[in-house]
Amino acid sequence: MNRIVVLPDHLKHMIAAGEVIEGPFSVVKELVENSIDAGATEIDVQVQDAGLKRIYVKDNGSGIYRDDAPLSIKEHATSKISDISGLQSISTYGFRGEALSSICSISDFVLLTRHEDEETGSRIESRNGSHSVTGYAGSRGTTIIVDNLFFNMPARKKFLKAKKTELRTIRETLLRMSLAVPHVSFSFEVDGKREITLPPADGFHERVKQVFGASVYNSLYYDELSDLKVKLSGFLSRPDYMRNTRSMQVLFINGRSVEQKYLSYHLARAYEAVMPRGKYPAAILFMEIDPELIDVNIHPAKREVKLFDQKYIDSMIFGLASKVLNRAHLIPEKIFSGAAAHAAESVLFKKSVEFPDTSAAEYNSLPRNFRTPEVLPANAERYSSADFSLRSGVDLTAGSLLFDSAGEILDAVSGGVDFTEPDGDFRRIIGVIFNTYILVEENEKMHFIDFHAAHERMLYDKLSKGYELETQELLFPVQIELTTADFPLVMDNIESFSSCGFEIDEFSDKSVVVRSVPAAAGNYKIEELIKNMIDNIRDEKDNNDLHERIISSLACHSAKRSGDSLSSSDMKTLAGAVFSGGIELRCPHGRPFLFTINKNDIERMFKRL
């Protein structure tokens, strides 16, 4: 065994830096936190080459006294605390004095600062472990320039994610921090191009609207819950607004964004009755608590905190979500528009209604609960089965329409469909059960096909095997308002969208216009489809499979869904593909879609064997 030695200071600093600085986003986070602690109301962040070449952070805070400036880059030198009592009641973002010291040890570093009480300040330059201090006569506040991050840590640099991913993480980190300090203005520039401008906001409501957009803000409820120890407030999803990921679930404790292990679980408990499978509620929560009742000194990057009573805090989160859901909910106005409004009025107020000019497309746009015999288009017989494709609804020519006791269309009844495959096997399609599964009889077997997953596999295989996508130009281009984080995400991946059949142009600094879509998308809502695809891109693990994830999302959202009606032709096409042996019997997500029961199994149930 080798002899024990004391590590040199520069190596100790590099080890410490590895705990505090995970990537370029960590540098931005630490520097912006210092700016906020210094009372800054304006913070400008600029990055080059995803932060690896340069990170520039400038603020108008109080600045650092000239005599103290050299100490700012020394390990464990801080102005935030001075004794053990300060550690027990931390009210600032920083307190360990590790950030600047760690950043200096793994980059070429320049600090420019002038305290508001002094006429001249200091310029500190650190390169290759050596420091120099000169005078600085600039404006009040602090500017820090970090060049060549990880230049002396090639192993850490090697394991960084793709540059687009690192850049997205910086962007999302900055936007998340901005939510807790609405009075501070932020600007963010990438490779010389301004991406984000957030002016000072008049409170949390305006800042949430700035970051996520008016449409998302209007889909959230705001509420509060408090007692003698804790105040919890925040913005949570309305029952009709769910997300595809948990990316919009965030908890701030005394202004600090923290990872709460069971946050998503307690939100899911509250939203269980209204949350579709695979969807998640949004929650932007702010907790105010006595600093002496929490410990923020348990994680090197300060992402986690220890609370005085975790179960109590969990119950408050669940309680606030339950309070939001227990209020009276307004029905979105968009439901009552056009033909849907006419149909809704007739159902709600028992009025008779006529549809002399209702088209097949208008009829299919109605909510399913409004598709009753009374509102069936009077001229329905004019429409051929071509008007109701695999993406869009009931084949009125396939047979009679079957309604349930509430008047909802269940299916087009055709009495079964027989079809024979090339191998000679004879099969008969019984129909659709539970609005989800195609039931097929074959000799002495009964097959159940999840038609959404089967159709999704068919579309995915065509798209992934170089199938040339047919595009359709929109008669009326669709303008989509995006969040401040999502807009650059779309523009960065515009070529991938284009390769999948989307024609998307920049419309404004936070919106795009969609001019063409893949024909496979059918009547799927364009805005919802684009935003679902954005969620998939955001959750990427590797940029190399971006195209694959986009076509997977396109296939999923273009496929027939549970509750959609199938014509006899649709069922025959899907069943034929499933039994052809030419497709994998799992959807792109890995879920199987074909199950079989033998006649003998059924006869055993009835004690016939």
C-alpha positions in Angstrom: 0.0 0.0 0.0 1.3 3.5 -0.9 2.2 6.0 1.9 -0.5 8.5 2.9 0.2 12.1 1.6 -1.6 15.4 1.9 -3.0 16.4 -1.5 -1.7 19.7 -3.0 -4.2 22.6 -2.9 -4.8 22.7 -6.6 -5.8 19.0 -6.6 -8.1 19.5 -3.6 -9.8 22.4 -5.5 -10.3 20.3 -8.6 -11.9 17.4 -6.5 -14.2 19.9 -4.7 -15.1 21.4 -8.1 -16.2 18.0 -9.3 -18.8 18.0 -6.5 -20.1 21.5 -7.1 -19.8 22.0 -10.9 -21.5 19.2 -12.8 -21.6 21.1 -16.1 -22.0 24.5 -17.7 -25.4 24.9 -16.2 -23.9 24.6 -12.7 -21.6 27.5 -13.4 -24.6 29.6 -14.6 -26.6 28.6 -11.5 -23.9 29.4 -9.0 -23.0 32.8 -10.6 -26.7 33.9 -11.0 -27.4 32.9 -7.3 -24.5 35.1 -6.2 -25.9 38.0 -8.3 -29.3 37.6 -6.6 -27.7 37.4 -3.2 -26.0 40.7 -4.1 -29.3 42.4 -4.6 -29.1 42.5 -8.4 -32.2 43.6 -10.3 -30.7 43.1 -13.8 -28.8 39.9 -14.8 -27.3 39.3 -18.2 -26.1 35.8 -19.1 -24.2 35.0 -22.3 -22.8 31.7 -23.4 -20.7 30.5 -26.4 -20.4 26.9 -27.5 -23.0 25.7 -24.9 -20.9 27.3 -22.2 -17.8 25.3 -22.8 -16.0 28.2 -24.6 -17.4 31.1 -22.6 -19.9 31.9 -19.9 -20.5 35.6 -19.1 -22.7 36.8 -16.2 -23.1 40.5 -15.5 -25.3 42.0 -12.7 -26.0 45.4 -11.2 -25.8 44.2 -7.6 -23.9 45.7 -4.7 -20.5 44.5 -6.0 -17.5 43.4 -3.9 -15.3 45.7 -1.8 -11.9 46.2 -3.4 -10.1 44.7 -0.3 -12.4 41.7 -0.3 -12.2 40.9 -4.0 -9.0 38.6 -3.7 -10.7 36.6 -1.0 -13.8 35.9 -3.2 -11.9 33.2 -5.1 -10.4 31.5 -2.1 -12.0 28.3 -0.8 -14.5 28.7 2.0 -14.4 32.5 1.9 -17.9 34.0 2.1 -19.8 37.0 3.2 -23.0 35.0 3.8 -22.2 33.5 7.2 -19.5 34.0 9.9 -20.3 31.4 12.7 -22.3 28.3 13.5 -25.4 30.2 14.2 -25.4 31.5 10.6 -25.2 28.0 9.3 -28.4 27.1 11.2 -30.5 29.8 9.7 -29.4 30.3 6.1 -31.5 32.8 4.1 -29.2 33.2 1.1 -28.5 31.0 -2.0 -24.8 30.7 -1.3 -23.0 30.3 2.0 -20.1 27.8 1.6 -17.7 30.0 -0.3 -17.0 27.1 -2.7 -18.5 28.3 -6.0 -15.9 30.8 -7.3 -13.0 28.8 -5.9 -14.2 25.7 -7.7 -14.9 27.6 -11.0 -11.4 29.2 -10.9 -9.7 25.8 -10.6 -11.3 24.3 -13.8 -11.4 27.3 -16.2 -9.7 30.6 -17.2 -11.5 33.1 -15.0 -11.9 36.9 -14.9 -13.8 38.8 -12.3 -14.7 42.5 -12.7 -16.4 44.2 -9.7 -17.0 47.5 -8.1 -18.9 48.1 -4.8 -21.5 50.8 -4.8 -19.6 52.7 -2.1 -16.3 52.8 -3.9 -15.1 54.8 -7.0 -12.8 52.1 -8.3 -13.0 48.3 -8.0 -11.0 45.2 -8.8 -10.1 43.1 -11.8 -9.0 39.6 -10.9 -7.7 37.2 -13.5 -7.0 33.5 -12.8 -5.2 31.3 -15.4 -3.5 28.0 -14.8 -3.6 28.4 -11.1 -2.0 31.9 -11.0 -3.9 35.0 -10.0 -3.4 38.7 -10.7 -5.3 41.7 -9.3 -5.6 45.1 -11.0 -7.9 48.1 -10.7 -11.3 48.4 -12.4 -13.2 51.6 -13.0 -16.4 50.1 -14.5 -20.0 50.3 -13.4 -21.3 49.2 -10.1 -21.9 45.4 -9.8 -20.1 42.3 -10.8 -19.2 40.7 -14.1 -17.7 37.2 -14.3 -16.2 35.6 -17.5 -15.5 31.9 -17.5 -13.5 30.6 -20.5 -12.5 27.1 -21.5 -14.5 25.3 -18.9 -13.0 21.9 -17.8 -9.9 22.5 -19.9 -7.8 20.7 -17.3 -10.4 18.0 -16.6 -10.7 16.1 -19.9 -12.5 13.1 -18.3 -15.3 15.4 -17.0 -15.6 17.1 -20.4 -15.8 13.8 -22.1 -18.9 12.8 -20.2 -20.8 15.9 -20.8 -24.0 15.5 -22.8 -24.5 16.7 -26.3 -24.1 20.5 -26.7 -27.8 21.0 -27.5 -28.7 19.2 -24.3 -26.2 21.2 -22.2 -27.6 24.4 -23.7 -31.2 23.4 -23.0 -30.2 22.6 -19.4 -28.7 26.1 -19.0 -31.8 27.7 -20.5 -34.2 25.7 -18.3 -32.0 26.4 -15.2 -32.1 30.1 -15.8 -35.9 30.2 -16.4 -36.6 28.1 -13.3 -34.5 30.5 -11.2 -36.3 33.5 -12.7 -39.7 32.2 -11.3 -38.6 32.7 -7.7 -37.4 36.3 -8.2 -40.0 38.0 -10.5 -38.6 41.5 -9.6 -35.3 40.7 -11.4 -34.9 41.1 -15.1 -33.0 38.4 -17.1 -31.5 38.3 -20.5 -29.9 35.3 -22.2 -27.7 35.3 -25.3 -26.4 32.2 -27.1 -23.5 32.6 -29.6 -24.3 36.3 -30.1 -28.1 35.8 -30.5 -30.5 37.0 -27.9 -32.9 34.2 -26.9 -34.6 35.3 -23.7 -35.6 38.7 -22.4 -37.6 38.8 -19.2 -38.3 42.3 -18.0 -39.1 42.8 -14.3 -42.5 41.3 -13.4 -45.2 42.5 -11.0 -45.3 39.3 -8.9 -45.3 35.6 -9.5 -48.4 35.7 -11.7 -46.9 37.9 -14.3 -43.5 36.0 -14.2 -45.3 32.6 -14.8 -47.1 34.2 -17.8 -43.8 35.5 -19.1 -42.0 32.2 -18.9 -44.8 29.8 -19.9 -47.1 32.0 -22.0 -50.7 33.1 -21.5 -52.3 29.9 -22.7 -50.4 27.8 -20.1 -51.0 30.4 -17.4 -54.7 30.4 -18.1 -54.7 26.6 -17.7 -53.5 26.9 -14.1 -55.2 27.6 -10.8 -53.4 29.7 -8.1 -54.1 29.0 -4.4 -52.5 29.2 -1.0 -52.4 27.1 2.2 -50.7 28.2 5.4 -50.4 27.7 9.2 -48.1 29.0 11.9 -45.0 27.3 10.5 -45.4 27.1 6.8 -47.0 29.0 3.9 -47.4 27.1 0.7 -48.7 28.7 -2.5 -48.5 28.0 -6.2 -49.9 27.4 -9.6 -51.4 23.9 -10.3 -53.1 22.3 -13.3 -56.8 22.8 -14.0 -58.5 19.4 -14.3 -58.5 19.6 -18.1 -54.8 20.5 -18.4 -52.2 17.8 -18.1 -48.6 17.5 -19.3 -46.8 14.6 -21.0 -43.8 14.9 -18.6 -43.1 16.0 -15.1 -40.9 18.9 -16.4 -43.3 21.5 -15.1 -43.4 20.2 -11.5 -41.1 22.4 -9.4 -40.9 23.3 -5.7 -39.2 26.4 -4.3 -38.4 26.5 -0.6 -37.5 30.0 0.6 -36.8 30.9 -3.1 -34.4 27.9 -3.6 -35.4 25.3 -6.3 -35.1 21.9 -4.6 -35.7 18.3 -5.5 -38.5 16.9 -3.4 -38.4 13.1 -3.7 -42.2 12.5 -3.4 -43.5 15.7 -5.0 -44.8 13.9 -8.1 -46.3 11.1 -6.1 -48.4 13.4 -3.9 -49.6 15.4 -6.9 -50.6 12.2 -8.6 -52.6 11.2 -5.5 -54.5 14.4 -5.6 -55.1 14.3 -9.3 -55.8 10.6 -9.6 -59.4 10.9 -10.5 -58.8 13.4 -13.4 -55.3 12.5 -14.6 -55.2 10.3 -17.7 -52.6 7.5 -17.8 -49.2 8.8 -18.9 -50.1 12.4 -18.1 -48.9 14.6 -15.3 -50.2 17.8 -13.6 -48.2 21.0 -13.7 -47.3 22.4 -10.3 -45.1 25.5 -9.6 -45.0 25.7 -5.8 -43.5 28.2 -3.4 -42.9 27.3 0.2 -42.0 29.8 2.9 -40.6 28.4 6.1 -38.5 29.5 9.0 -34.8 28.9 7.9 -34.1 27.3 11.3 -36.6 24.5 10.4 -34.7 23.4 7.3 -31.1 22.2 6.6 -29.8 23.2 3.2 -26.3 21.9 3.9 -26.8 18.2 2.9 -26.0 18.2 -0.9 -22.9 19.6 -2.6 -25.0 21.4 -5.2 -27.6 22.4 -2.7 -30.4 20.6 -4.7 -31.9 18.9 -1.7 -32.9 20.1 1.8 -33.9 18.4 5.0 -37.2 19.5 6.5 -38.2 19.5 10.1 -41.2 17.2 9.5 -41.3 15.6 6.0 -44.7 14.0 6.5 -46.2 17.3 7.5 -44.8 19.0 4.4 -46.0 16.2 2.2 -49.5 16.5 3.7 -49.5 20.3 2.9 -48.5 19.6 -0.8 -51.3 17.1 -1.1 -53.7 19.4 0.7 -53.0 22.4 -1.6 -53.5 20.2 -4.7 -56.8 18.8 -3.2 -57.9 22.4 -2.4 -57.4 23.4 -6.0 -59.4 20.5 -7.3 -62.2 20.9 -4.8 -63.3 24.3 -6.2 -66.0 24.8 -8.9 -64.4 24.3 -12.3 -65.4 26.3 -15.3 -65.9 24.5 -18.6 -63.4 25.8 -21.2 -65.0 28.2 -23.6 -63.4 26.5 -26.6 -65.7 23.5 -26.2 -68.7 25.7 -27.0 -67.8 26.9 -30.5 -69.2 26.3 -33.9 -71.2 23.1 -34.4 -70.1 21.9 -30.9 -71.8 24.8 -29.3 -75.0 24.2 -31.2 -75.0 20.6 -30.2 -74.1 21.3 -26.6 -77.0 23.8 -26.3 -79.5 21.2 -27.6 -78.3 18.5 -25.2 -78.1 20.8 -22.2 -81.4 22.6 -22.7 -83.3 19.8 -24.5 -83.9 22.0 -27.6 -84.6 20.5 -31.0 -81.9 21.3 -33.5 -81.4 20.9 -37.2 -78.1 20.6 -39.1 -79.0 21.4 -42.7 -75.4 22.3 -43.6 -73.4 20.3 -41.1 -70.4 18.6 -42.8 -68.9 15.3 -41.9 -65.8 17.0 -40.6 -67.9 19.3 -38.4 -69.8 16.3 -37.0 -66.6 14.5 -36.1 -65.3 17.6 -34.3 -68.1 17.3 -31.8 -67.3 16.0 -28.3 -68.4 12.3 -28.3 -71.1 13.0 -25.7 -72.8 15.3 -28.1 -72.9 12.8 -31.0 -76.5 11.8 -30.4 -79.3 10.9 -32.9 -80.8 14.3 -32.5 -77.6 16.1 -33.7 -76.7 13.6 -36.4 -76.2 15.5 -39.7 -79.5 15.6 -41.6 -77.7 14.9 -44.9 -75.4 12.2 -43.5 -76.4 9.8 -46.3 -74.5 12.1 -48.7 -71.1 11.2 -47.2 -69.2 8.2 -48.4 -66.8 6.1 -46.4 -64.0 8.1 -47.9 -65.1 11.0 -45.7 -64.4 9.0 -42.6 -60.8 7.7 -42.9 -58.8 5.6 -40.5 -57.9 8.8 -38.6 -61.3 10.4 -38.5 -64.4 8.6 -37.4 -67.4 6.4 -38.3 -68.0 4.9 -41.7 -71.7 5.8 -42.2 -71.9 3.4 -45.2 -70.7 0.3 -43.3 -74.0 -0.4 -41.7 -76.4 0.9 -39.1 -75.2 3.2 -36.3 -75.2 1.7 -32.8 -76.0 4.0 -29.8 -75.8 3.4 -26.1 -78.4 4.3 -23.6 -76.9 7.8 -23.3 -77.1 8.4 -27.0 -73.4 8.0 -27.7 -72.3 6.3 -30.9 -70.7 3.0 -30.0 -69.7 1.6 -33.5 -70.7 1.1 -37.0 -72.4 -2.4 -37.0 -71.7 -4.5 -40.0 -72.4 -7.9 -38.7 -68.8 -9.2 -38.8 -66.2 -9.2 -41.5 -64.7 -12.4 -42.9 -61.2 -12.3 -44.5 -58.7 -14.9 -45.6 -55.0 -14.5 -45.5 -52.6 -15.8 -48.3 -51.6 -18.7 -46.1 -55.2 -20.0 -46.1 -56.1 -19.2 -42.5 -59.8 -18.1 -42.2 -60.6 -15.4 -39.8 -63.7 -13.4 -38.9 -63.7 -10.0 -37.3 -66.4 -9.9 -34.7 -66.1 -6.2 -34.0 -64.8 -3.7 -31.5 -65.3 -4.2 -27.8 -64.9 -1.6 -25.1 -64.1 1.0 -27.8 -60.5 -0.3 -27.6 -60.0 -3.8 -28.8 -60.7 -5.6 -32.1 -62.1 -9.1 -31.5 -61.1 -11.7 -34.1 -62.2 -15.3 -34.3 -59.8 -17.8 -36.0 -60.6 -21.5 -36.0 -60.6 -22.4 -32.3 -59.0 -19.2 -31.1 -60.1 -15.7 -30.1 -57.7 -12.8 -30.6 -57.8 -9.4 -28.9 -56.0 -6.6 -30.7 -55.4 -3.2 -29.1 -56.0 -1.2 -32.2 -54.3 2.0 -31.1 -51.0 0.1 -30.4 -51.3 -1.9 -33.6 -51.9 1.2 -35.7 -49.1 3.0 -34.0 -46.7 0.1 -34.9 -47.8 0.2 -38.5 -47.2 3.9 -38.8 -43.9 3.8 -37.0 -42.6 1.0 -39.2 -43.5 2.9 -42.4 -41.8 6.1 -41.1 -38.7 4.4 -39.7 -38.0 2.3 -42.9 -37.6 5.3 -45.1 -41.2 5.5 -46.1 -41.6 8.8 -48.0 -43.8 11.0 -45.9 -46.7 12.5 -47.8 -47.3 16.1 -46.5 -50.4 18.2 -46.7 -50.3 21.9 -46.8 -52.6 23.6 -44.3 -55.3 25.8 -45.8 -55.0 28.0 -42.8 -51.5 27.9 -41.2 -51.5 27.3 -37.5 -49.8 29.8 -35.2 -48.5 28.3 -32.0 -47.4 30.3 -28.9 -44.5 28.5 -27.1 -42.9 28.9 -23.8 -39.6 30.8 -23.6 -37.9 27.4 -23.1 -39.7 25.6 -25.9 -39.3 28.1 -28.7 -35.5 27.7 -29.1 -36.0 24.0 -28.7 -38.1 23.9 -31.8 -35.8 26.2 -33.8 -32.7 24.2 -32.8 -34.4 21.0 -34.2 -36.2 22.6 -37.2 -34.4 20.2 -39.6 -35.6 17.1 -37.7 -39.2 18.4 -37.8 -38.8 19.1 -41.6 -37.5 15.6 -42.2 -40.7 14.3 -40.7 -43.0 16.3 -42.9 -43.5 19.5 -40.9 -43.0 23.0 -42.4 -42.4 25.3 -39.5 -41.3 28.9 -39.6 -40.4 31.5 -36.9 -43.3 33.9 -36.4 -42.2 36.0 -33.5 -39.7 35.7 -30.6 -41.9 33.1 -28.8 -44.2 31.7 -31.5 -44.0 29.6 -34.7 -46.3 29.1 -37.6 -47.0 25.6 -39.0 -47.7 25.6 -42.7 -47.5 21.8 -43.6 -47.9 18.6 -41.6 -47.4 14.9 -42.4 -50.6 13.5 -44.0 -50.3 10.7 -41.4 -51.2 13.2 -38.7 -54.8 13.3 -40.1 -57.2 15.4 -38.1 -55.0 15.4 -34.9 -54.8 18.8 -33.4 -51.7 20.4 -34.8 -50.8 22.5 -31.7 -51.2 19.5 -29.3 -49.1 17.3 -31.6 -46.3 19.8 -31.8 -46.2 20.3 -28.1 -46.3 16.6 -27.4 -43.3 16.2 -29.7 -41.5 19.0 -27.9 -42.0 17.1 -24.6 -40.4 14.0 -26.2 -37.4 16.1 -27.4 -36.9 17.6 -24.0 -36.7 14.2 -22.4 -34.0 13.0 -24.8 -31.2 10.9 -23.5 -29.1 11.1 -26.7 -29.4 13.6 -29.5 -28.5 10.8 -32.0 -32.0 9.3 -31.8 -33.9 12.6 -32.1 -35.3 11.7 -35.5 -36.4 8.3 -34.2 -38.2 9.9 -31.2 -40.0 12.4 -33.4 -41.4 9.7 -35.7 -42.3 7.6 -32.7 -44.3 10.6 -31.3 -45.8 11.2 -34.7 -46.9 7.6 -35.0 -48.4 7.6 -31.5 -50.4 10.7 -31.9 -51.5 9.9 -35.5 -52.8 6.4 -34.7 -56.4 5.6 -33.9 -57.2 6.0 -30.2 -59.3 4.2 -27.7 -62.8 5.5 -28.2 -62.4 6.2 -31.9 -64.7 4.4 -34.2 -63.5 1.9 -36.8 -65.1 1.0 -40.1 -65.2 -2.5 -41.3 -62.4 -1.6 -43.8 -60.3 -0.1 -40.9 -60.6 -3.3 -38.8 -59.8 -5.5 -41.8 -56.7 -3.5 -42.7 -55.4 -3.5 -39.1 -56.1 -7.2 -38.4 -54.6 -8.1 -41.8 -51.4 -6.3 -40.9 -51.2 -7.9 -37.4 -51.6 -11.5 -38.7 -49.4 -11.0 -41.8 -46.2 -11.7 -39.8 -44.6 -8.6 -41.2 -44.8 -6.4 -38.1 -43.5 -6.7 -34.6 -46.4 -7.4 -32.2 -45.4 -4.6 -29.8 -45.9 -0.8 -30.1 -42.7 1.3 -30.3 -42.9 1.8 -26.5 -42.7 -2.0 -26.0 -46.3 -2.7 -25.1 -47.8 -5.9 -26.6 -51.0 -5.5 -28.5 -52.1 -9.0 -29.4 -53.5 -11.6 -26.9 -55.1 -14.9 -27.7 -57.5 -17.2 -25.9 -58.0 -20.8 -27.0 -61.4 -22.4 -27.3 -60.4 -25.0 -24.8 -59.6 -22.3 -22.2 -63.1 -20.9 -22.6 -64.7 -24.3 -22.4 -62.8 -24.9 -19.2 -64.4 -21.7 -17.8 -67.8 -23.2 -18.4 -66.9 -26.7 -17.2 -67.3 -28.2 -20.6 -63.9 -30.0 -20.3 
